[in-house]
Amino acid sequence: MNEVISIRVKREIVKAIDELVSSGIFSSRNEALNFIISQGLREANEWKEIIEKSRKVDLPTIDKTLEDFLAERERY
């Protein structure tokens, strides 16, 4: 089901979308915006998955100062 929404878009974005339509890449602003939004959501979901995975990894924390940590590293 499609839904109509009203949004405010910066003038330069509208110009870029109109250029895509006038060059024949998309047949209308609607088609262009649907594609661009879908791609953006796909990418945002990929980042969401990466963030969720990184939160699940239990990395040990370093409870030393950087100076102490680097001094200890020199021993090896």
N, C-alpha and C positions, 0 to 999 in steps of 0.2 A: 504494500500500500504506500502510495506517495503522500507526502505532506508538504504543504507550502509554508515556508518560513521567510521572515524578513530579516535581513542582516545589513549592517553597515560595512562597506569595504573601502579601503583606501583607493583613491583615484588611480594611482599607478598600478594597482592590482587589476582594476577594471580595464585599464588600457592594455595590460598584458593579456588578459583573457580575450578581449576584443581582437587583438592581433592574432591569437591562436584561431579564433573563429574566422577572421577574414582570410587567413592563410589556408583555410580548408582543413586544418587538423581536426577541428570539431565543427559540427553543424550549427551549434547554438551555444549561448552562454550556459544554458542549463546543462547541456551535455558536458561542456568543459568543466563546470563546477562540480558536477557529480563525479567525474573521473578524478579530478584533483583532490576532492574531499575523501574519496574512497582510498586513493593512494596514501594520503596523509594519515588516515585512520589505520591502514595496514602497517605503515611504518611506526606509528605510535604504539600499536599493539606489540610489535617486535621489541621496542624499547621497554614496554611494560613487562614482557616476559623476561628480558634480561635483568631488569631491576628486581623482579620477584625471585629469580634464581639466585642472584647475588645476595639477597637477604637471607636465603635458606642456608647458605654456606657459613659455617661457624668458624671464622678465622680467629686465631689467637690474637689477643691484643698485647702490645708491648708496653710494659709498665715501667720503662726506664726512660731517662732523658735521652735525647738524640746523641748527646756527647758520650754518655755511658755506652749506648748501643754501638756507636761507631768505634769506641775504644775496644769493646769486646770483640768486634768484628775483626780488628787488626790481629788478634791472637791466632786466627786461622789462616 
